[in-house]
Amino acid sequence: MKGMTIRAMTQACHGIYHGDEGAVDIEISAITTDSRKIQKNGMFIAICGEKSDGHDYIGKCFDDGALCCISERELPGESRPYIQVESSLTALKQLAAYYRQQLDIKVVGITGSVGKTSTKETIASVLAQKYKVKKTQGNFNNEIGLPLTVFTLEESDEIAVLEMGISDFGEMTRLTAIACPDVCVITNIGWCHLENLKTRDGILKAKTEIFNHMNPDGIVIVNGDDDKLSTISQVHGKRPLVFGISNKDGVYADNIKSLGLDGTSFTIHGIKTSDNYSTFDLTVPVPGHHMVYNAMAAALVGSVLGLSSIEIERGVKNLKTIAGRNNIIKENGFTIIDDCYNANPVSMKASLDVLDTAIGRKVAILGSMFELGENEKQMHYDVGMYLGTKDIDVLITAGELAAQIAEGTRAYIDTNYNAHGCEVHDFETRDDMLKCIGHILKTGDNILIKASHGMEFTKVVEDVKIINL
């Protein structure tokens, strides 16, 4: 790893070095907090977790080839090199920030309440048409995951696309101090993490901390249709670039045509590409109106970083879905929309919009949404009312809060004579639902599966894929 000698790392994390002075100028090969993933001449950072203490594995990591370890404790009798620090977690972040500065690489930082991962995937797909790109894997977007992602960067990488997720004030400041993004993208300001952030204005304040340590000469890109983001007039003396559908002040989309579960086509305007095209057609192969916004964000990032309209079009067209994120699975006679990684009211409604575009019988299997604060029941009820406005045939809910979705749908149907008839089933738990679901589903169903991560609806996806009707 470029510049990551033991001497430099000791200074970067303000630690105390113990061991052979002859090793201090050797560059380490990799950094990990997982003792099972130690590489020869790598570094292990011992972190005290809820279930295990990394310090218990230091000896094993040395035996498996580690050159150096980071420890919060003095290790009596240990002759092999280690750096003693006050906090291993703080050291992890300090080392990631230091390593980021050793690399000649552009960083695109992405945040927002909804759509961070799908936007990250779309941007990475576009930029990969011209550059060698490294992107956040899985949910490695927090104060442990982001540093670990930074540590995977190599000198040959040209652009890093980093997702940055938070749940409280101050977190984004710490994340952006690590990433130092050259391009900042904010997708929207929704209703996530209200327990800590309280209001959408609080969410806006917390998310825009991403500007604190960005490249002052960098570019900010925001969703111009979002009422909160549209209030950002300047960042470091420059106006943000905006994209939208109703807001046509910057880049905008029209001629939008749903292709059902095969995606959406549209025309994008107002973008300046390297081949001088400001208007061209795009087709997103992933369903959902929200994917138009993701594609516009990706096109804007691509144009800022010198891509042509052909490269942008190809990158959007080649987008692949990932498990749990609007992933279309055709198996066992069903078309499954696997969107079970996480949920909040905004993303839940967006996923219902996607299901509504399907041809054939439409089934929504929904679980509870967490971290919504004191109005959580009303927010679930509102999702149910929203579902009632759609042409969805069956609603199945699991969980105490999700029962409010069922109540909302029943209330809408009962008070609107022209509502589409929706068969509603609600269960106390996920496992109760799984015992009965085989009697509800039918071959050929289009099935949306969505809930907060804590509901563990990946099990629902797997059961539906093998269920016998």
MORA-V801875 format. One record per backbone hydrogen bond with DSSP energy under -0.5 kcal/mol. NH is the residue of the N-H (numbers start at 0). CO is the residue of the C=O. If there is no record, write none. Layout:
nh = <NH,NH>
co = <CO,CO>
This chain:
nh = <3,4,5,6,8,9,10,11,12,13,14,15,16,17,22,23,25,27,28,31,34,36,37,40,41,42,43,44,45,45,46,48,48,53,53,55,56,57,60,61,62,63,64,65,66,67,68,69,70,75,77,78,81,82,83,83,84,90,91,92,93,94,95,96,97,98,99,100,101,101,102,102,104,105,107,108,108,109,110,112,118,119,120,121,122,123,124,125,126,127,128,129,130,132,133,135,139,140,145,147,148,149,150,151,151,152,156,157,158,159,160,161,161,162,163,164,170,173,174,175,176,177,177,178,179,181,182,183,184,185,186,189,193,194,195,196,197,198,202,203,204,205,206,207,208,209,210,211,213,214,217,218,220,221,222,223,223,224,225,226,229,230,231,232,234,237,240,242,243,247,250,251,252,253,256,258,261,262,263,264,265,266,267,268,269,270,272,272,273,275,277,279,281,283,284,284,290,291,292,293,294,295,296,297,298,299,300,301,302,303,304,305,306,311,312,313,314,315,316,317,318,321,324,326,327,328,328,330,330,333,334,335,335,336,337,337,338,338,340,347,348,349,350,351,352,353,354,355,356,356,357,359,362,363,364,364,365,365,366,367,374,375,378,379,380,381,382,383,384,385,386,387,388,388,389,391,392,393,394,395,396,397,398,402,403,404,405,406,407,408,409,410,411,412,413,414,415,415,418,419,422,424,426,432,433,434,435,435,436,438,439,440,443,444,445,446,446,447,447,448,449,451,454,455,458,460,461,462,463,464,465,465,466,468>
co = <0,2,25,23,4,5,6,7,8,10,9,83,14,81,19,20,22,3,40,42,32,33,34,64,38,29,67,31,43,69,44,46,51,46,51,52,53,54,56,57,58,59,61,60,41,41,80,43,82,73,74,76,17,68,15,81,70,86,87,88,89,90,91,92,93,94,95,96,97,98,98,99,102,157,159,106,182,161,184,187,114,115,116,117,118,119,120,121,122,123,125,126,126,130,158,160,136,138,141,143,144,145,146,147,148,149,153,131,131,105,133,107,159,160,109,140,167,169,170,171,172,173,174,174,175,106,106,218,108,220,110,187,370,370,192,192,193,196,198,199,200,201,202,203,205,206,207,208,210,180,214,181,183,240,185,221,242,242,222,224,225,227,228,230,237,234,219,221,250,245,241,268,243,266,264,262,258,259,283,256,281,253,279,251,277,277,270,276,306,272,275,267,265,263,282,315,287,288,288,289,290,291,292,293,294,295,296,297,298,299,300,302,301,307,308,309,310,311,312,313,315,324,321,337,325,326,335,328,333,330,444,328,333,446,326,335,336,448,323,343,344,345,346,347,348,349,350,351,352,353,354,357,445,393,362,447,363,395,449,397,371,372,374,375,376,377,378,379,380,381,382,383,384,385,386,389,361,361,422,363,424,365,426,398,400,401,401,402,403,404,405,406,407,408,409,410,411,412,415,387,392,394,396,428,429,430,431,432,432,435,436,436,332,441,360,334,444,362,445,336,364,367,451,452,455,456,457,458,459,460,461,462,462,466>
